[in-house]
Amino acid sequence: MIERREKRKKIFYVPGMISLILIPFFCFYHFYKVDAFKVESCFGISFPDAIQKKGFLAIKRNYQVFNLNSTEDLERQKLNELQLALRKIKRENDTVNAIKVHLGTKMRYEVYVRVLEIFAIEGMPVFIQNDNDFLVLMMPKPKFKNDSGKIVSFKCGYWEANKDFILEEERKRQLEYNLSLYKKNWVLLLAYSGLVFLNIFALVKFNKNR
């Protein structure tokens, strides 16, 4: 006689499914809302004193003028043209022509930041802010004599001399950032850990009573 097999009922462990699917989703959503994954950066800028500014302004150039007097969206085409012009004079090391960026009274601060960002991207070595104008130019490259003898190059500088110290400071900074992130979101981590232990306890109890 053949015994009739009963179809087993499918088991859905609801708390486990919630932990595996919904909780990580809510955690990532919370991290996104508080900008936990946002990476901030900066670039350095310095302003010359009166003597340096006077010497800079004494250099004669034919300036191509870019007038910026609105928002970044409205000035996007001029900003792109500015970047191309800067790239051209740097590539050709043009010591006859130069760039002047005039900042109008209605210009937004975002445009000012974008101009500095373009200078940094293109690696412009010489520029100065004179009142409401940025002046950008190239300096003549020094001429080397052929009879100067054989040149032996070597590496030196701040990075090579202090590499271990800089790497150690970066490691400490990254560790402090990770600790601050854990402290800021300790409630979510505690709640998630509690749900994990609760699911393990319920699963063990469920298997014993089955």
C-alpha positions as CSV (number, residue, x, y, z in Angstrom):
1,M,0.0,0.0,0.0
2,I,1.4,3.4,-1.0
3,E,1.2,6.0,1.6
4,R,-0.1,9.4,0.6
5,R,2.4,12.2,1.0
6,E,1.1,15.4,2.3
7,K,2.3,18.6,0.7
8,R,4.4,20.5,3.2
9,K,3.4,24.0,4.0
10,K,5.9,26.6,2.9
11,I,7.5,28.5,5.8
12,F,7.9,32.2,5.6
13,Y,9.9,33.7,8.5
14,V,8.6,37.3,8.4
15,P,11.1,38.9,11.0
16,G,14.0,37.5,9.1
17,M,12.8,38.7,5.7
18,I,12.3,42.2,7.3
19,S,15.8,42.2,8.6
20,L,17.4,41.0,5.4
21,I,15.5,43.4,3.1
22,L,13.9,46.4,4.7
23,I,16.3,47.2,7.5
24,P,19.4,47.6,5.3
25,F,17.3,49.7,2.9
26,F,16.2,52.1,5.7
27,C,19.8,52.3,6.9
28,F,21.1,53.3,3.5
29,Y,18.3,55.8,3.1
30,H,19.1,57.3,6.5
31,F,22.8,57.5,5.6
32,Y,21.9,59.2,2.3
33,K,19.7,61.8,4.1
34,V,22.4,62.8,6.5
35,D,25.1,62.9,3.8
36,A,27.1,60.1,5.5
37,F,28.7,59.2,2.2
38,K,29.4,62.8,1.1
39,V,33.1,63.5,0.4
40,E,34.1,67.1,0.9
41,S,37.3,68.6,-0.6
42,C,38.9,72.0,-1.0
43,F,41.7,73.8,-2.8
44,G,44.1,76.4,-1.5
45,I,44.2,80.0,-2.6
46,S,46.2,82.9,-1.4
47,F,46.0,86.7,-2.1
48,P,49.2,88.8,-2.7
49,D,50.2,91.9,-0.8
50,A,50.3,95.4,-2.2
51,I,54.0,95.0,-3.4
52,Q,53.3,91.8,-5.2
53,K,50.2,93.2,-6.8
54,K,52.0,96.3,-8.0
55,G,54.7,94.1,-9.7
56,F,52.1,91.9,-11.3
57,L,50.1,94.8,-12.7
58,A,53.3,96.3,-14.2
59,I,53.5,93.3,-16.6
60,K,52.0,94.3,-20.0
61,R,49.7,91.8,-21.8
62,N,46.9,91.9,-24.4
63,Y,43.9,90.8,-22.2
64,Q,41.0,88.8,-23.5
65,V,38.1,89.9,-21.2
66,F,35.3,87.6,-19.9
67,N,32.4,89.4,-18.2
68,L,30.5,87.3,-15.6
69,N,27.4,88.8,-14.1
70,S,24.8,86.1,-13.4
71,T,24.3,82.6,-12.1
72,E,26.5,79.6,-13.0
73,D,23.7,78.1,-15.3
74,L,23.4,81.3,-17.3
75,E,27.2,81.8,-17.5
76,R,28.0,78.2,-18.3
77,Q,28.9,78.9,-22.0
78,K,31.3,81.7,-21.0
79,L,32.8,79.6,-18.3
80,N,33.5,76.8,-20.9
81,E,35.0,79.4,-23.3
82,L,37.1,80.7,-20.4
83,Q,38.4,77.2,-19.7
84,L,39.3,76.6,-23.3
85,A,41.1,80.0,-23.5
86,L,43.1,79.3,-20.4
87,R,44.1,75.9,-21.8
88,K,45.2,77.5,-25.0
89,I,47.5,80.1,-23.5
90,K,49.1,77.5,-21.2
91,R,49.6,75.0,-23.9
92,E,51.3,77.6,-26.1
93,N,52.9,79.4,-23.2
94,D,51.6,82.6,-24.7
95,T,53.5,85.5,-23.1
96,V,51.8,88.1,-25.3
97,N,48.1,87.5,-24.6
98,A,46.4,87.0,-21.2
99,I,43.0,86.5,-19.7
100,K,40.9,89.0,-17.6
101,V,37.8,87.7,-15.8
102,H,35.6,90.6,-14.7
103,L,33.2,89.8,-11.8
104,G,30.0,91.8,-12.1
105,T,27.9,93.1,-9.2
106,K,25.1,90.6,-9.9
107,M,27.4,87.6,-10.1
108,R,26.6,84.7,-7.8
109,Y,29.1,83.3,-5.4
110,E,28.9,79.9,-7.2
111,V,30.4,81.5,-10.3
112,Y,33.3,82.8,-8.2
113,V,34.0,79.3,-6.9
114,R,33.7,77.8,-10.4
115,V,36.3,80.3,-11.7
116,L,38.7,79.2,-9.0
117,E,37.9,75.6,-9.8
118,I,38.7,76.1,-13.4
119,F,42.1,77.7,-12.5
120,A,42.9,74.7,-10.4
121,I,41.7,72.2,-13.1
122,E,43.8,73.8,-15.8
123,G,46.8,74.3,-13.4
124,M,47.2,78.0,-14.1
125,P,50.5,78.9,-12.4
126,V,50.1,82.7,-12.3
127,F,46.9,84.6,-11.6
128,I,45.8,87.4,-9.3
129,Q,42.6,89.0,-8.1
130,N,42.7,92.8,-8.5
131,D,39.5,94.3,-7.1
132,N,36.7,92.8,-9.2
133,D,39.0,91.3,-11.8
134,F,41.0,88.1,-12.1
135,L,44.1,88.5,-14.2
136,V,45.7,85.3,-15.6
137,L,49.0,85.2,-17.6
138,M,51.9,83.1,-18.5
139,M,55.5,83.9,-17.6
140,P,58.4,83.3,-20.1
141,K,60.2,80.0,-19.5
142,P,63.9,80.4,-18.4
143,K,66.4,79.8,-21.2
144,F,69.1,77.2,-20.5
145,K,72.5,77.3,-22.1
146,N,73.8,74.3,-23.9
147,D,77.3,74.6,-22.4
148,S,76.0,74.3,-18.8
149,G,77.3,70.7,-18.7
150,K,75.4,67.5,-17.8
151,I,72.4,68.0,-15.6
152,V,71.9,65.3,-12.9
153,S,68.3,65.3,-11.5
154,F,67.2,64.1,-8.1
155,K,64.0,64.1,-6.1
156,C,63.5,66.3,-3.1
157,G,60.7,68.2,-1.5
158,Y,58.1,68.2,1.2
159,W,56.3,64.9,0.3
160,E,59.4,62.8,0.1
161,A,60.9,64.2,3.3
162,N,57.7,63.8,5.3
163,K,56.0,60.9,3.6
164,D,55.7,58.8,6.7
165,F,54.3,61.7,8.8
166,I,51.7,62.6,6.1
167,L,50.5,59.0,5.7
168,E,50.2,58.6,9.5
169,E,48.2,61.9,9.8
170,E,45.9,60.7,7.0
171,R,45.4,57.4,8.7
172,K,44.5,59.1,12.0
173,R,42.1,61.5,10.1
174,Q,40.3,58.6,8.4
175,L,40.0,56.7,11.8
176,E,38.5,59.8,13.5
177,Y,36.0,60.1,10.6
178,N,34.9,56.5,10.9
179,L,34.5,56.8,14.7
180,S,32.4,59.9,14.3
181,L,30.2,58.2,11.8
182,Y,29.6,55.3,14.2
183,K,28.9,57.7,17.1
184,K,26.4,59.6,14.9
185,N,24.5,56.5,13.9
186,W,24.8,54.3,17.0
187,V,21.1,54.1,17.4
188,L,20.6,52.5,14.0
189,L,23.5,50.0,14.6
190,L,22.0,49.1,18.1
191,A,18.5,48.6,16.6
192,Y,19.8,46.5,13.8
193,S,21.9,44.4,16.2
194,G,18.8,43.9,18.4
195,L,16.8,42.7,15.5
196,V,19.5,40.2,14.5
197,F,19.6,38.7,18.0
198,L,15.8,38.6,18.1
199,N,15.7,36.8,14.8
200,I,18.3,34.3,16.0
201,F,16.3,33.7,19.2
202,A,13.0,33.3,17.4
203,L,14.5,31.0,14.8
204,V,16.0,28.7,17.5
205,K,12.7,28.6,19.3
206,F,10.8,27.9,16.1
207,N,13.1,24.9,15.3
208,K,12.6,23.4,18.8
209,N,8.8,23.6,18.6
210,R,8.6,22.3,15.1
